[in-house]
Amino acid sequence: MFRKIIFWSHLCLGLAAAIGILAMSITGVLLAYEHQMEHWADKKTYADQIDASGTPLAVDELLEAARSSVEWNPLGLTIYKDPAEAAFLGGNPREGLQTYINPYTGEDLGPGNRAVQTFFGETTRWHRWFDVDGDARVFAGAVIDISNVVFLLLIATGIYIWLPPMMRWSLVKARLWFTPARNSKARDFNWHHVFSVWALIPLFVIVFSGARISYQWPDDLVRFLFPQEAQAVAETEQSEAQAPLAEVANLADAQLLPDGYPLAVFVADAQQRYPNWKSIELGMPRGDSSQLSMTVAMGEGRQPQKEVGLQYNRQAGTLEQVTTFGDRSTADRVLGLMLPLHTGEALGLAGQTLALLASVASILLVYTGVALSYRRLIQPLLAKRAASASRA
């Protein structure tokens, strides 16, 4: 009896959320390599304008040139280790303000490939709101959000339904891999079970992390499971506090300006400390503040576990704080990985590929689930109606 209740609940929930789940799954496939494809397209737009054999401008000169080339207020400047990469100047993300800067001349290279950016922007809008605007966006977003939660319930109930009524290896084995099917119904039944078990873990991670985008309860659950530890920020790096800069950034060779030592001094220090750096993002100094924040990335894309936050005092010429991923509490580490796990970027290209395959599996789960539901619910009604008509 309990198994029947779970089964019919699973069936009804699946039919109710099928459209939303299908929309998220299809767009999830299209967004799988968004970071790499946007980066490749942007780089292609300015590749011919960069001569990587030259000597890059000092960060201070580059920033001064960048500020003079845009009419908006820059919030961050990112430089890359790859000599063929342009520097990236970012503004208010809600307004889409960004441009690339030639690291050798300071020339404004433009915002990148707008066509590719627009494609992924529109795909993301479909992923979140069925690409609607105005008041309809609230309703469409709620449909997507609820469909995502229902998908989470389907995963939970599906685990129970997947298990055969009688635990025999022959029955379990038949649901683990593809088997020859006598008809389309048997094929859909087999596919539904095979894809559900192999995609179970990645789908759970993707769906649960996706729920955090819309709701507060995933955060509350994580913080309940992993209570905040009483630890100071960067506790393991206390020896770095108020530390002098590395030898390569010798302050004796730098002039102390009214707003502090040049930015190039601190960038050189970061590069010396983390020789395997891929990119360095500088937060723009504000007003008369002597604080300079910097993020050094050793990975590709969004990989917070491979990033280090540095905070310098420009007036004193000291490194005041080092924050690594491991310095955070367990709850903060889990929450910090949520979005990168949702896209797969936390695990690099392999993780993105896994997320893509999980999205493809969910598309097939929707198809086979709807097909099986149609045969169980609709076909008997049609057969009964046809029988009644023939008797009449």
Phi, psi and omega in degrees: 000314179298320180296323178293321179297315178298317182297311183290328174296316178299316182296312183293318178296319180298317179294321182294326185256008187302315183296314180297316180296319180296318179297314179296324183288316180296313179291330176297323176296316182292332183268001189304316182247035182305312183300311182294318183290320176294318180297316179296315181293319179295316181298324180294331182289333183243005185304320183285350185260359182247125175258100186289356180275352182277187178254123182296150175292153172297151184304321181296318178293320180296318180293321178296318178294321181295316181296326181282346184264351180238155181260358180251171185272111179293142178252338181199149176236128180244128176247154185239151180288326179297120183295342180271359181271142173277152173288153184242127179248119183247143176241213180295115184294332180293334179262002178067030182276117178196156173199160177256145183238133176294117184290349182259336182236343184081007182289141176285119183263000179096175186279359183102197183276099183294329181296313179292319178298320179294319179301311181289329176296315179294321179296320177296322177296322175294322181296328185256325189220018184058023177057046176244161182237176176069210182296331181294336181296323180298315180294314181297320178296322178294322178297315179296315182298314180294321178299323179294318178294319177298321177301321178297319177293323178296322178296316181295312180288329180296328177301317181290316182293327182298324182294131180297151178303325177242122185283085174242143182300324181297323179286320178295316181300323180294339180260001180265336185214163182293136178232151177303135184251141178286329182207179183294327179296314178296321179297312181296322178297315180295313180299317183300318181286320182294310182294326182292321183284321182285334180261004187304304186294308179299323178294320179299315180297315181295315184289317180295316178293329177292328179296333180293333179296330187254333189231161179272335188298328176299321177297314181298320180295316180297317181289333174289319181287329181232082181304147181297130176277147177277090180219148179283151178296133179059040182300323182284352182245025184299333180294341180277344184298133181059025182282146174291162181286162180295162185300327183294335179256066185289117182293337181296335180268359183248144180268130177283114181268170180305325180262012177113182179293155180302149180299328182301330179298316184282327176295318178297323178296315179298319180294326178290321182288326184233078185296342179266024180294146176253323178209155177228124179253127179254129171281139183292126177301138183250130174054227181263018180292139179267000183275137176234119179260143183214142176240122179256122181254130177253002181241190180249138177067212182271098177223080184300335179289350178244027179238150177230132176262131180240143175230122183249157170254111186290330181284317181276340182071040182232156173269116187265330184206139175238124181237114176258169179299323181290344179284344181283162174291164180302316181298317180293326177293316179298313181293325178294336180269353186304302182296314176299329176285327178298321180269347183088353185294337180301330181256016178073205183300323179296319178294321178294321177295319177297319178296321177297313180297323177295322178294319176297318179299321180292328175298315180292328176294320177296314181299308183292325179294316178293320180297316178294322179294321178299316181292328182278325187257314189272314183302317177299323178294318179294321179294320179294319178295319180294322178295319178295320179294323180290325177292327180288000000 
